[in-house]
Amino acid sequence: SQQGEEDPQALSIQEGENATMNCSYKTSINNLQWYRQNSGRGLVHLILIRSNEREKHSGRLRVTLDTSKKSSSLLITASRAADTASYFCATDSSYNTDKLIFGTGTRLQVFP
Amino acid sequence: EAQVTQNPRYLITVTGKKLTVTCSQNMNHEYMSWYRQDPGLGLRQIYYSMNVEVTDKGDVPEGYKVSRKEKRNFPLILESPSPNQTSLYFCASSPSGGAYEQYFGPGTRLTVT
């Protein structure tokens, strides 16, 4: 079952612009995580936001969570070519915190 | 260095020939899991383990087996691989379950002909 769905599927921007990716999910959660994947490599954790938090920052990353809409967004400010990667959201479920369900991802291309 | 290792990294095999993909972590994590990644489908969880001798099915467990005899190792076994199991496989670990940051291995690209 797919819990998280990212939007858009693909995004192309110029260096210096901001990139916004959205994630929607279906069931109640305890936390939501964002990961980055460089072409075919292992995923790298970016940020975790808990269900009682609304916003979280880490460097150039800003994550928001709206549990009433069951959605989250990841904003990358002042993007760089090195930010080119696929970005995935992942959620647990308030019914089963043992499982982590990933979305289908947003592929971000940042042109120099 | 804290890491999750997988072996082999690349494997081409034939239908029906049993294979094992190993996964090992050196962070003393309780939780380990296996995912497969296919184009357009994202990552789908195959099996996970909350602790030694405790394993449970993920979303796509058919055709796979796992075991957790030691805390650090979590091998993925394909008893009779089929072409629809051609995929990119990732092992991951975390201190405890899905509520924590997952540490991923580098991936194993499997082709079944």
Boltz contact constraints between the chains, C-beta under 6 A:
constraints:
  - contact:
      token1: [A, 1]
      token2: [B, 59]
      max_distance: 6.0
  - contact:
      token1: [A, 30]
      token2: [B, 99]
      max_distance: 6.0
  - contact:
      token1: [A, 31]
      token2: [B, 99]
      max_distance: 6.0
  - contact:
      token1: [A, 42]
      token2: [B, 104]
      max_distance: 6.0
  - contact:
      token1: [A, 42]
      token2: [B, 105]
      max_distance: 6.0
  - contact:
      token1: [A, 42]
      token2: [B, 106]
      max_distance: 6.0
  - contact:
      token1: [A, 42]
      token2: [B, 107]
      max_distance: 6.0
  - contact:
      token1: [A, 43]
      token2: [B, 104]
      max_distance: 6.0
  - contact:
      token1: [A, 45]
      token2: [B, 101]
      max_distance: 6.0
  - contact:
      token1: [A, 92]
      token2: [B, 98]
      max_distance: 6.0
  - contact:
      token1: [A, 92]
      token2: [B, 99]
      max_distance: 6.0
  - contact:
      token1: [A, 97]
      token2: [B, 97]
      max_distance: 6.0
  - contact:
      token1: [A, 97]
      token2: [B, 98]
      max_distance: 6.0
  - contact:
      token1: [A, 97]
      token2: [B, 99]
      max_distance: 6.0
  - contact:
      token1: [A, 98]
      token2: [B, 50]
      max_distance: 6.0
  - contact:
      token1: [A, 98]
      token2: [B, 97]
      max_distance: 6.0
  - contact:
      token1: [A, 99]
      token2: [B, 98]
      max_distance: 6.0
  - contact:
      token1: [A, 100]
      token2: [B, 98]
      max_distance: 6.0
  - contact:
      token1: [A, 102]
      token2: [B, 42]
      max_distance: 6.0
  - contact:
      token1: [A, 102]
      token2: [B, 43]
      max_distance: 6.0
  - contact:
      token1: [A, 103]
      token2: [B, 42]
      max_distance: 6.0
  - contact:
      token1: [A, 104]
      token2: [B, 42]
      max_distance: 6.0
  - contact:
      token1: [A, 105]
      token2: [B, 42]
      max_distance: 6.0
